[in-house]
Amino acid sequence: MEASKENRPVITRILNKERPRTILDAPSGDGWIGKGLEYDVELTGVDLFESAPEGYTGFCQADLDYGLPDHLGEFDAFVTCEGIEHVGNPLLLLEHAARHLVHGGLIIVTTPNTWFPASRLQFLIRGFFPSFPCLVGRIKRGTHMHITPWSFPHLFLYLKLAGYSDIQLHDVDEPKPRHFFERIFAMPQLHSCRKKAKAATDDEEREFWKNAGSAQSIFGRRLVVTARKRQSNLDNIRLAHIH
């Protein structure tokens, strides 16, 4: 899939700052990521619908509902742009991505946001979020269906379950809010997040509520979230045996 025009500069800026030497891009779409990088990098793509993008050193076709192929090896970064909302098994995909990341490796996830007030109002009236319509009569595996809606708290939960830490929401250059009435509707939510941030008992909880209560989380139409692969308990046991 292709990231939106608003998301692309954010992703490119993150990658140019971090400068990972190897990147796994799934779904890779037309390979736009490689065109904005300012350093040499090895790109590997995975996509069910597209062919190998120009400039990619590796590529395979795979259905991300089944995770990532085992043979791909390890990477410094994993990028999934506008793809996770199409996946029926997102936790499996995130867990497989962690397997293919080096310790401390970077993951970047972008997806539509469903937490903004107009979206929640539409859900209240129609029962469906924007861009997540009722698909009866059009349900077919392997198609570009939006099936899993996301908010920052929802994505935070899945990333934590998959073994990531240092989860951060990044600002996207877009109107926040887009409509004046959204500012009024969001006031209770803003107050709640600020109150919970003040009452947080540790840094992770405090940072979570700051991200959840940010303008991007509450008013933005898009999410760009990064995280790091943390060392697992199994890795700690192995290191203890070595020492």
Backbone as CSV, one residue per row, in Angstrom:
resi,resn,N_x,N_y,N_z,CA_x,CA_y,CA_z,C_x,C_y,C_z
1,MET,0.838,-1.191,0.000,0.000,0.000,0.000,0.883,1.255,0.000
2,GLU,0.321,2.352,-0.428,1.048,3.607,-0.415,0.589,4.453,0.758
3,ALA,1.557,5.067,1.431,1.200,5.989,2.505,0.572,7.241,1.896
4,SER,-0.266,7.914,2.681,-0.868,9.147,2.209,0.216,10.201,2.016
5,LYS,-0.098,11.236,1.237,0.891,12.277,0.970,1.290,13.005,2.240
6,GLU,0.401,13.043,3.243,0.739,13.684,4.517,1.677,12.812,5.338
7,ASN,1.530,11.496,5.249,2.363,10.578,6.027,3.774,10.443,5.483
8,ARG,3.923,10.532,4.177,5.218,10.245,3.558,6.376,11.072,4.119
9,PRO,6.234,12.402,4.251,7.362,13.173,4.790,7.738,12.765,6.209
10,VAL,6.755,12.344,7.007,7.031,11.922,8.382,7.860,10.648,8.380
11,ILE,7.473,9.676,7.566,8.190,8.405,7.496,9.602,8.614,6.965
12,THR,9.718,9.401,5.906,11.028,9.678,5.323,11.939,10.373,6.326
13,ARG,11.393,11.331,7.072,12.180,12.053,8.077,12.676,11.112,9.179
14,ILE,11.816,10.210,9.619,12.208,9.254,10.664,13.338,8.354,10.166
15,LEU,13.185,7.823,8.960,14.190,6.910,8.423,15.513,7.624,8.162
16,ASN,15.465,8.842,7.632,16.702,9.583,7.383,17.416,9.946,8.678
17,LYS,16.664,10.119,9.760,17.268,10.404,11.056,17.875,9.145,11.664
18,GLU,17.138,8.029,11.609,17.606,6.777,12.217,18.645,6.062,11.356
19,ARG,18.528,6.182,10.037,19.456,5.608,9.064,19.649,4.091,9.233
20,PRO,18.567,3.320,9.285,18.728,1.859,9.325,19.345,1.367,8.017
21,ARG,20.268,0.423,8.107,20.972,-0.050,6.909,20.131,-1.035,6.104
22,THR,19.255,-1.759,6.783,18.386,-2.723,6.103,16.948,-2.473,6.543
23,ILE,16.026,-2.458,5.579,14.616,-2.178,5.864,13.749,-3.234,5.201
24,LEU,12.810,-3.772,5.972,11.786,-4.659,5.436,10.501,-3.840,5.290
25,ASP,9.971,-3.782,4.081,8.821,-2.944,3.748,7.654,-3.842,3.350
26,ALA,6.590,-3.864,4.188,5.472,-4.762,3.898,4.160,-4.135,4.371
27,PRO,3.218,-3.923,3.480,3.274,-4.153,2.036,4.069,-3.046,1.343
28,SER,4.837,-3.438,0.343,5.797,-2.506,-0.263,5.207,-1.641,-1.368
29,GLY,4.054,-2.027,-1.928,3.426,-1.193,-2.953,4.362,-0.894,-4.107
30,ASP,4.453,0.380,-4.470,5.306,0.767,-5.601,6.730,1.103,-5.173
31,GLY,7.053,0.908,-3.893,8.422,1.135,-3.424,8.792,2.591,-3.255
32,TRP,7.810,3.426,-2.902,8.068,4.870,-2.784,9.066,5.187,-1.673
33,ILE,9.194,4.326,-0.675,10.072,4.615,0.473,11.508,4.874,0.021
34,GLY,12.003,4.051,-0.860,13.392,4.186,-1.284,13.698,5.477,-2.012
35,LYS,12.674,6.124,-2.580,12.897,7.333,-3.375,13.162,8.566,-2.522
36,GLY,12.823,8.512,-1.229,13.005,9.690,-0.385,14.151,9.592,0.592
37,LEU,14.908,8.485,0.560,15.994,8.303,1.516,17.275,8.966,1.024
38,GLU,18.023,9.530,1.962,19.218,10.312,1.632,20.495,9.555,1.932
39,TYR,20.424,8.257,2.032,21.615,7.446,2.310,21.439,6.083,1.654
40,ASP,22.508,5.294,1.596,22.442,3.966,0.989,21.770,2.984,1.936
41,VAL,20.853,2.202,1.391,20.088,1.282,2.217,19.697,0.062,1.384
42,GLU,19.579,-1.088,2.041,19.092,-2.298,1.389,17.621,-2.481,1.745
43,LEU,16.769,-2.499,0.719,15.326,-2.605,0.911,14.832,-3.969,0.447
44,THR,13.989,-4.577,1.274,13.328,-5.828,0.916,11.822,-5.609,1.021
45,GLY,11.092,-6.009,0.001,9.661,-5.784,-0.026,8.853,-7.065,0.045
46,VAL,7.668,-6.941,0.615,6.683,-8.031,0.638,5.341,-7.436,0.236
47,ASP,4.662,-8.057,-0.741,3.365,-7.543,-1.189,2.605,-8.671,-1.868
48,LEU,1.303,-8.668,-1.686,0.475,-9.698,-2.317,0.071,-9.317,-3.727
49,PHE,-0.065,-8.017,-3.991,-0.632,-7.562,-5.253,0.407,-6.997,-6.221
50,GLU,1.458,-6.358,-5.697,2.439,-5.679,-6.536,3.638,-6.574,-6.817
51,SER,4.417,-6.183,-7.829,5.663,-6.887,-8.136,6.824,-6.179,-7.449
52,ALA,8.038,-6.675,-7.640,9.214,-6.120,-6.969,9.427,-4.670,-7.377
53,PRO,9.487,-3.746,-6.416,9.722,-2.336,-6.747,11.150,-2.114,-7.250
54,GLU,11.317,-1.101,-8.045,12.638,-0.754,-8.563,13.563,-0.361,-7.417
55,GLY,14.777,-0.901,-7.440,15.773,-0.560,-6.434,15.771,-1.437,-5.205
56,TYR,14.796,-2.328,-5.072,14.740,-3.233,-3.928,15.660,-4.425,-4.174
57,THR,16.439,-4.786,-3.169,17.383,-5.895,-3.317,16.718,-7.249,-3.101
58,GLY,15.560,-7.268,-2.447,14.837,-8.512,-2.228,13.348,-8.270,-2.293
59,PHE,12.597,-9.324,-2.657,11.141,-9.186,-2.753,10.515,-10.570,-2.757
60,CYS,9.320,-10.675,-2.122,8.525,-11.890,-2.248,7.051,-11.528,-2.154
61,GLN,6.213,-12.322,-2.781,4.771,-12.144,-2.690,4.239,-13.000,-1.555
62,ALA,3.423,-12.404,-0.690,2.878,-13.133,0.455,1.631,-12.432,0.964
63,ASP,0.726,-13.208,1.545,-0.491,-12.691,2.170,-0.159,-12.382,3.619
64,LEU,-0.202,-11.108,4.001,0.194,-10.694,5.347,-0.763,-11.175,6.429
65,ASP,-1.929,-11.697,6.058,-2.805,-12.320,7.044,-2.124,-13.507,7.713
66,TYR,-1.137,-14.077,7.034,-0.411,-15.230,7.578,0.951,-14.815,8.135
67,GLY,1.138,-13.535,8.350,2.406,-13.040,8.876,3.442,-12.865,7.787
68,LEU,4.707,-12.974,8.163,5.826,-12.782,7.236,6.567,-14.093,7.012
69,PRO,7.049,-14.335,5.798,7.801,-15.565,5.524,9.039,-15.682,6.412
70,ASP,9.362,-16.899,6.846,10.481,-17.126,7.758,11.838,-16.844,7.122
71,HIS,11.938,-16.980,5.808,13.249,-16.935,5.149,13.799,-15.521,4.959
72,LEU,13.099,-14.518,5.393,13.489,-13.143,5.078,14.742,-12.678,5.807
73,GLY,15.072,-13.254,6.942,16.262,-12.827,7.676,15.973,-11.701,8.644
74,GLU,17.033,-11.008,9.114,16.895,-9.928,10.095,17.130,-8.565,9.455
75,PHE,16.458,-7.549,10.025,16.528,-6.199,9.490,16.672,-5.191,10.627
76,ASP,17.179,-4.024,10.274,17.291,-2.931,11.246,15.968,-2.212,11.449
77,ALA,15.087,-2.273,10.443,13.801,-1.575,10.538,12.741,-2.330,9.758
78,PHE,11.518,-2.235,10.243,10.356,-2.792,9.552,9.343,-1.670,9.372
79,VAL,8.858,-1.485,8.151,7.906,-0.419,7.848,6.658,-1.030,7.250
80,THR,5.496,-0.712,7.817,4.231,-1.139,7.236,3.333,0.086,7.102
81,CYS,3.173,0.552,5.863,2.451,1.792,5.576,1.074,1.492,5.014
82,GLU,0.050,1.985,5.696,-1.330,1.837,5.241,-1.632,0.384,4.891
83,GLY,-1.166,-0.519,5.724,-1.392,-1.933,5.470,-2.100,-2.663,6.593
84,ILE,-1.839,-2.269,7.834,-2.328,-3.049,8.973,-3.851,-3.009,9.085
85,GLU,-4.479,-1.971,8.524,-5.942,-1.906,8.555,-6.583,-2.912,7.602
86,HIS,-5.783,-3.482,6.696,-6.271,-4.486,5.754,-6.062,-5.909,6.259
87,VAL,-5.346,-6.051,7.373,-4.911,-7.364,7.846,-5.869,-7.894,8.901
88,GLY,-6.285,-9.151,8.743,-7.184,-9.769,9.695,-6.495,-10.303,10.933
89,ASN,-5.185,-10.490,10.870,-4.401,-10.997,12.001,-3.260,-10.029,12.323
90,PRO,-3.581,-8.801,12.750,-2.525,-7.797,12.937,-1.510,-8.153,14.015
91,LEU,-1.935,-8.829,15.086,-0.978,-9.203,16.126,0.040,-10.193,15.580
92,LEU,-0.402,-11.113,14.759,0.519,-12.074,14.138,1.544,-11.350,13.273
93,LEU,1.100,-10.367,12.493,2.014,-9.610,11.648,3.050,-8.871,12.486
94,LEU,2.610,-8.219,13.566,3.541,-7.474,14.420,4.512,-8.403,15.134
95,GLU,4.047,-9.572,15.545,4.939,-10.545,16.183,5.968,-11.066,15.196
96,HIS,5.549,-11.363,13.971,6.485,-11.815,12.948,7.498,-10.721,12.611
97,ALA,7.037,-9.476,12.580,7.962,-8.368,12.319,9.042,-8.316,13.390
98,ALA,8.660,-8.540,14.654,9.639,-8.533,15.745,10.680,-9.640,15.559
99,ARG,10.267,-10.784,15.061,11.207,-11.880,14.817,12.258,-11.493,13.786
100,HIS,11.860,-10.640,12.849,12.770,-10.255,11.767,13.544,-8.977,12.071
101,LEU,13.390,-8.433,13.273,14.127,-7.232,13.658,15.286,-7.588,14.583
102,VAL,16.392,-6.870,14.419,17.494,-6.993,15.367,17.045,-6.390,16.699
103,HIS,17.765,-6.729,17.781,17.424,-6.147,19.075,17.543,-4.620,18.993
104,GLY,16.504,-3.927,19.435,16.482,-2.470,19.334,16.041,-1.973,17.979
105,GLY,15.674,-2.911,17.088,15.244,-2.529,15.748,13.985,-1.675,15.763
106,LEU,13.831,-0.864,14.727,12.750,0.113,14.634,11.580,-0.436,13.837
107,ILE,10.360,-0.217,14.319,9.158,-0.500,13.543,8.396,0.805,13.340
108,ILE,7.907,1.017,12.112,7.065,2.171,11.781,5.749,1.652,11.239
109,VAL,4.651,2.078,11.861,3.314,1.669,11.440,2.501,2.923,11.111
110,THR,1.895,2.959,9.935,0.971,4.045,9.603,-0.379,3.440,9.246
111,THR,-1.448,4.137,9.636,-2.794,3.634,9.392,-3.792,4.770,9.603
112,PRO,-4.971,4.695,9.010,-6.003,5.695,9.313,-6.366,5.685,10.798
113,ASN,-6.679,6.857,11.340,-7.072,7.011,12.729,-8.603,7.069,12.811
114,THR,-9.196,6.368,13.770,-10.654,6.389,13.906,-11.100,7.054,15.206
115,TRP,-10.169,7.768,15.888,-10.484,8.336,17.199,-10.990,9.768,17.138
116,PHE,-10.909,10.422,15.987,-11.292,11.828,15.932,-12.809,11.971,16.079
117,PRO,-13.302,13.100,16.615,-14.711,13.231,16.970,-15.688,12.961,15.832
118,ALA,-15.389,13.445,14.631,-16.311,13.218,13.509,-16.435,11.730,13.200
119,SER,-15.341,10.992,13.381,-15.370,9.554,13.155,-16.245,8.854,14.180
120,ARG,-16.089,9.246,15.449,-16.885,8.618,16.504,-18.359,8.998,16.387
121,LEU,-18.628,10.205,15.891,-20.008,10.619,15.658,-20.635,9.788,14.541
122,GLN,-19.870,9.533,13.488,-20.379,8.702,12.397,-20.650,7.283,12.892
123,PHE,-19.765,6.785,13.759,-19.980,5.443,14.302,-21.253,5.397,15.142
124,LEU,-21.489,6.467,15.903,-22.692,6.542,16.725,-23.955,6.507,15.870
125,ILE,-23.933,7.214,14.734,-25.120,7.335,13.884,-25.290,6.134,12.962
126,ARG,-24.174,5.698,12.335,-24.255,4.655,11.303,-23.771,3.282,11.761
127,GLY,-22.921,3.281,12.808,-22.374,2.014,13.271,-21.095,1.602,12.587
128,PHE,-20.560,2.463,11.692,-19.318,2.167,10.978,-18.422,3.395,10.969
129,PHE,-17.121,3.167,11.116,-16.164,4.272,11.054,-15.952,4.710,9.610
130,PRO,-15.503,5.956,9.383,-15.163,6.403,8.027,-14.110,5.497,7.399
131,SER,-14.305,5.138,6.174,-13.441,4.270,5.357,-13.464,2.820,5.820
132,PHE,-14.358,2.484,6.771,-14.551,1.096,7.189,-16.034,0.742,7.035
133,PRO,-16.520,0.635,5.793,-17.951,0.412,5.559,-18.348,-1.038,5.816
134,CYS,-19.639,-1.287,5.819,-20.139,-2.662,5.846,-19.760,-3.333,4.518
135,LEU,-19.151,-4.491,4.578,-18.611,-5.137,3.378,-19.421,-6.350,2.931
136,VAL,-20.624,-6.512,3.469,-21.431,-7.663,3.088,-21.639,-7.676,1.576
137,GLY,-21.457,-8.835,0.975,-21.565,-8.974,-0.470,-20.261,-8.707,-1.200
138,ARG,-19.257,-8.175,-0.477,-17.958,-7.876,-1.100,-16.800,-8.478,-0.316
139,ILE,-17.109,-9.409,0.567,-16.075,-9.993,1.418,-15.330,-11.066,0.641
140,LYS,-14.043,-10.836,0.437,-13.207,-11.763,-0.310,-11.780,-11.651,0.187
141,ARG,-11.201,-12.764,0.603,-9.824,-12.750,1.104,-8.864,-12.281,0.012
142,GLY,-7.845,-11.540,0.450,-6.830,-11.101,-0.487,-7.189,-9.854,-1.253
143,THR,-8.241,-9.131,-0.820,-8.601,-7.887,-1.484,-8.242,-6.713,-0.589
144,HIS,-8.341,-5.494,-1.145,-7.942,-4.292,-0.404,-9.069,-3.793,0.494
145,MET,-9.530,-4.627,1.400,-10.614,-4.243,2.298,-10.052,-3.597,3.554
146,HIS,-10.697,-2.523,4.012,-10.392,-1.961,5.326,-11.203,-2.740,6.348
147,ILE,-10.548,-3.547,7.149,-11.291,-4.426,8.052,-10.957,-4.211,9.527
148,THR,-9.832,-3.565,9.853,-9.440,-3.394,11.250,-9.208,-1.922,11.551
149,PRO,-10.160,-1.248,12.243,-9.986,0.170,12.577,-9.019,0.351,13.733
150,TRP,-8.263,1.469,13.707,-7.230,1.711,14.707,-7.326,3.101,15.321
151,SER,-6.937,3.163,16.583,-6.659,4.415,17.286,-5.280,4.257,17.905
152,PHE,-4.714,5.339,18.460,-3.408,5.198,19.093,-3.444,4.210,20.265
153,PRO,-4.424,4.300,21.196,-4.447,3.325,22.290,-4.555,1.878,21.806
154,HIS,-5.328,1.649,20.755,-5.494,0.309,20.190,-4.162,-0.194,19.633
155,LEU,-3.474,0.653,18.881,-2.198,0.270,18.293,-1.128,0.087,19.373
156,PHE,-1.148,0.933,20.395,-0.224,0.796,21.529,-0.378,-0.590,22.160
157,LEU,-1.619,-1.010,22.388,-1.884,-2.308,22.995,-1.278,-3.437,22.165
158,TYR,-1.507,-3.426,20.862,-1.009,-4.502,20.005,0.515,-4.507,19.940
159,LEU,1.127,-3.338,19.899,2.589,-3.269,19.873,3.188,-3.803,21.169
160,LYS,2.579,-3.475,22.309,3.053,-4.005,23.589,2.906,-5.524,23.631
161,LEU,1.760,-6.041,23.187,1.553,-7.484,23.176,2.554,-8.199,22.278
162,ALA,2.985,-7.524,21.211,3.930,-8.124,20.267,5.381,-7.980,20.721
163,GLY,5.619,-7.296,21.857,6.963,-7.234,22.410,7.754,-5.997,22.067
164,TYR,7.081,-4.859,21.868,7.771,-3.613,21.545,7.727,-2.645,22.726
165,SER,8.656,-1.725,22.736,8.700,-0.679,23.758,8.996,0.658,23.086
166,ASP,9.080,1.728,23.879,9.362,3.069,23.370,8.401,3.439,22.241
167,ILE,7.111,3.278,22.502,6.072,3.498,21.492,5.738,4.989,21.440
168,GLN,5.883,5.576,20.243,5.704,7.011,20.087,4.773,7.324,18.918
169,LEU,3.899,8.308,19.131,3.041,8.823,18.065,3.675,10.080,17.503
170,HIS,3.761,10.170,16.175,4.418,11.303,15.521,3.384,12.239,14.900
171,ASP,3.710,13.518,14.899,2.814,14.530,14.360,2.805,14.488,12.835
172,VAL,1.621,14.660,12.270,1.442,14.714,10.822,0.918,16.098,10.469
173,ASP,1.439,16.679,9.396,1.027,18.013,8.965,-0.347,17.932,8.301
174,GLU,-1.387,18.135,9.088,-2.761,18.110,8.615,-3.604,18.967,9.550
175,PRO,-4.779,19.428,9.124,-5.628,20.230,10.018,-6.039,19.432,11.252
176,LYS,-5.892,20.051,12.423,-6.235,19.386,13.686,-6.836,20.416,14.634
177,PRO,-8.168,20.497,14.788,-9.180,19.663,14.126,-9.517,20.188,12.737
178,ARG,-10.217,19.377,11.978,-10.642,19.789,10.640,-11.928,20.609,10.691
179,HIS,-12.786,20.336,11.703,-14.058,21.044,11.859,-14.136,21.631,13.274
180,PHE,-14.750,22.817,13.397,-14.811,23.486,14.691,-15.565,22.662,15.735
181,PHE,-16.648,21.994,15.324,-17.449,21.242,16.295,-16.648,20.123,16.954
182,GLU,-15.590,19.648,16.272,-14.775,18.579,16.841,-14.053,19.044,18.105
183,ARG,-13.666,20.303,18.139,-12.986,20.837,19.327,-13.916,20.773,20.551
184,ILE,-15.189,21.062,20.325,-16.164,21.025,21.421,-16.401,19.582,21.870
185,PHE,-16.600,18.681,20.910,-16.857,17.283,21.220,-15.670,16.625,21.934
186,ALA,-14.468,17.113,21.671,-13.262,16.474,22.212,-12.897,16.956,23.604
187,MET,-13.554,17.983,24.102,-13.163,18.566,25.393,-13.158,17.553,26.539
188,PRO,-14.179,16.714,26.718,-14.116,15.723,27.798,-12.954,14.742,27.647
189,GLN,-12.672,14.337,26.405,-11.581,13.400,26.149,-10.225,14.037,26.447
190,LEU,-10.050,15.286,26.035,-8.807,16.003,26.321,-8.593,16.137,27.820
191,HIS,-9.628,16.496,28.527,-9.545,16.644,29.982,-9.200,15.316,30.648
192,SER,-9.825,14.240,30.197,-9.581,12.922,30.780,-8.136,12.482,30.582
193,CYS,-7.600,12.671,29.371,-6.228,12.255,29.086,-5.223,13.070,29.906
194,ARG,-5.460,14.364,30.047,-4.562,15.203,30.838,-4.599,14.803,32.307
195,LYS,-5.777,14.501,32.798,-5.930,14.080,34.193,-5.213,12.764,34.446
196,LYS,-5.334,11.824,33.514,-4.682,10.530,33.669,-3.162,10.653,33.541
197,ALA,-2.685,11.573,32.700,-1.245,11.791,32.576,-0.660,12.313,33.885
198,LYS,-1.371,13.218,34.550,-0.909,13.760,35.828,-0.907,12.698,36.925
199,ALA,-1.849,11.765,36.836,-1.975,10.730,37.863,-1.145,9.487,37.560
200,ALA,-0.415,9.485,36.448,0.358,8.307,36.050,1.396,7.945,37.104
201,THR,1.624,6.656,37.270,2.549,6.172,38.299,3.940,5.851,37.770
202,ASP,4.126,5.857,36.450,5.463,5.627,35.885,5.581,6.368,34.556
203,ASP,6.793,6.399,34.014,7.060,7.162,32.795,6.308,6.618,31.593
204,GLU,6.203,5.294,31.480,5.522,4.717,30.330,4.052,5.095,30.323
205,GLU,3.395,5.001,31.481,1.984,5.366,31.560,1.784,6.852,31.273
206,ARG,2.681,7.678,31.801,2.583,9.122,31.576,2.756,9.447,30.089
207,GLU,3.732,8.804,29.461,3.983,9.053,28.043,2.819,8.568,27.189
208,PHE,2.214,7.452,27.596,1.053,6.939,26.861,-0.076,7.962,26.849
209,TRP,-0.404,8.518,28.009,-1.522,9.457,28.078,-1.210,10.772,27.381
210,LYS,0.061,11.159,27.359,0.445,12.357,26.606,0.238,12.136,25.110
211,ASN,0.629,10.958,24.630,0.417,10.635,23.221,-1.068,10.497,22.906
212,ALA,-1.801,9.785,23.779,-3.230,9.569,23.553,-4.001,10.874,23.581
213,GLY,-3.560,11.839,24.412,-4.240,13.117,24.515,-3.712,14.194,23.606
214,SER,-2.813,13.841,22.692,-2.237,14.822,21.772,-3.239,15.186,20.673
215,ALA,-2.977,16.307,20.010,-3.844,16.738,18.912,-3.876,15.706,17.791
216,GLN,-2.738,15.052,17.536,-2.694,14.058,16.463,-3.578,12.863,16.780
217,SER,-3.559,12.411,18.016,-4.354,11.261,18.412,-5.843,11.575,18.426
218,ILE,-6.215,12.735,18.942,-7.629,13.062,19.131,-8.265,13.681,17.894
219,PHE,-7.491,14.476,17.127,-8.072,15.178,15.983,-7.552,14.686,14.627
220,GLY,-6.391,14.049,14.605,-5.767,13.666,13.341,-6.509,12.557,12.622
221,ARG,-6.391,12.553,11.302,-6.996,11.489,10.487,-6.020,10.357,10.231
222,ARG,-4.776,10.514,10.647,-3.749,9.529,10.346,-2.890,9.261,11.571
223,LEU,-2.343,8.053,11.635,-1.426,7.676,12.697,-0.092,7.258,12.091
224,VAL,0.990,7.821,12.632,2.339,7.350,12.329,2.978,7.030,13.676
225,VAL,3.203,5.758,13.927,3.666,5.296,15.235,4.967,4.515,15.063
226,THR,5.937,4.785,15.931,7.184,4.028,15.944,7.335,3.305,17.266
227,ALA,8.129,2.234,17.255,8.431,1.487,18.471,9.742,0.745,18.260
228,ARG,10.263,0.153,19.357,11.515,-0.599,19.308,11.281,-2.032,19.760
229,LYS,11.969,-2.941,19.113,11.937,-4.324,19.587,12.703,-4.396,20.897
230,ARG,12.055,-4.877,21.935,12.722,-4.997,23.219,13.260,-6.404,23.396
231,GLN,14.199,-6.546,24.286,14.801,-7.840,24.556,13.799,-8.709,25.306
232,SER,13.569,-9.905,24.828,12.593,-10.797,25.435,13.167,-11.479,26.668
233,ASN,12.296,-12.060,27.475,12.741,-12.809,28.644,13.607,-13.990,28.243
234,LEU,13.294,-14.597,27.091,14.094,-15.710,26.602,15.502,-15.251,26.273
235,ASP,15.638,-14.059,25.667,16.963,-13.511,25.386,17.739,-13.284,26.674
236,ASN,17.050,-12.788,27.710,17.718,-12.559,28.995,18.242,-13.858,29.590
237,ILE,17.460,-14.936,29.467,17.885,-16.248,29.985,19.113,-16.740,29.240
238,ARG,19.112,-16.556,27.912,20.262,-16.980,27.110,21.518,-16.203,27.482
239,LEU,21.367,-14.895,27.686,22.520,-14.081,28.078,23.049,-14.494,29.446
240,ALA,22.146,-14.835,30.359,22.563,-15.253,31.710,23.392,-16.520,31.629
241,HIS,23.024,-17.446,30.742,23.775,-18.686,30.590,25.158,-18.438,29.995
242,ILE,25.217,-17.458,29.079,26.512,-17.115,28.451,27.486,-16.571,29.471
243,HIS,26.960,-15.701,30.374,27.827,-15.068,31.378,28.011,-15.960,32.599
